[in-house]
Amino acid sequence: MKFKLFGTEIYISFLFCAVIALMLAFDRTGLVIPTLFAAFIHETGHLFTMWVVGCEPKAVKLIPASVKIIKGFPKKKNGDMIIAVSGPLVNLLLFATLYLNYFLFGNKVILNFALLNLVMAVFNMLPVFGLDGGTVLILLLNKKYDIDKSVFTVKLITFIMSIAAFVLGIYLIFTGTFNISVFIVGLYLLLCCLMRY
């Protein structure tokens, strides 16, 4: 499905909708909707910052396990860096606000949502290709090295982290604990290595 919103082309793939529907259908934790909301807030932070730095998004593509934002060149210096950190920063601000609310009123639901935003911010700042932390690292490395070497370095780090996740998953199996999430993270990181910059 394609449509335009404020001059930005929005593309929602069928697989994206199917994955969301499956997640909602099989969710037994009650975390899917709060996670989707935290992800929405995260991406909104990126989009809002793009407009602030004069880099209006050309398209937003919702595909399984990812939101791809196609943008032009920012008009402000260090615009790319500001855009990259804005998503996790919004999640951290939301965490701080919600945690203060929990501290004052003691609502466990608020605490869970606060911690979910903290996890989302920290995970997105990992130096992994395809995540905000990887983008920040590429931009920092690109000040000293060319773009190809910078991207290769971040992809190498991503590959090493994916192998580490698989090794951890296998280790957990041998210790009597099976955690599919570790394998999913490993597979996700491995797929990130195949993405284009």
Salt bridges, closest charged atoms under 4 A:
ASP80 OD1 - LYS71 NZ 2.74
ASP132 OD2 - HIS42 NE2 2.88
ASP132 OD2 - HIS46 NE2 3.15
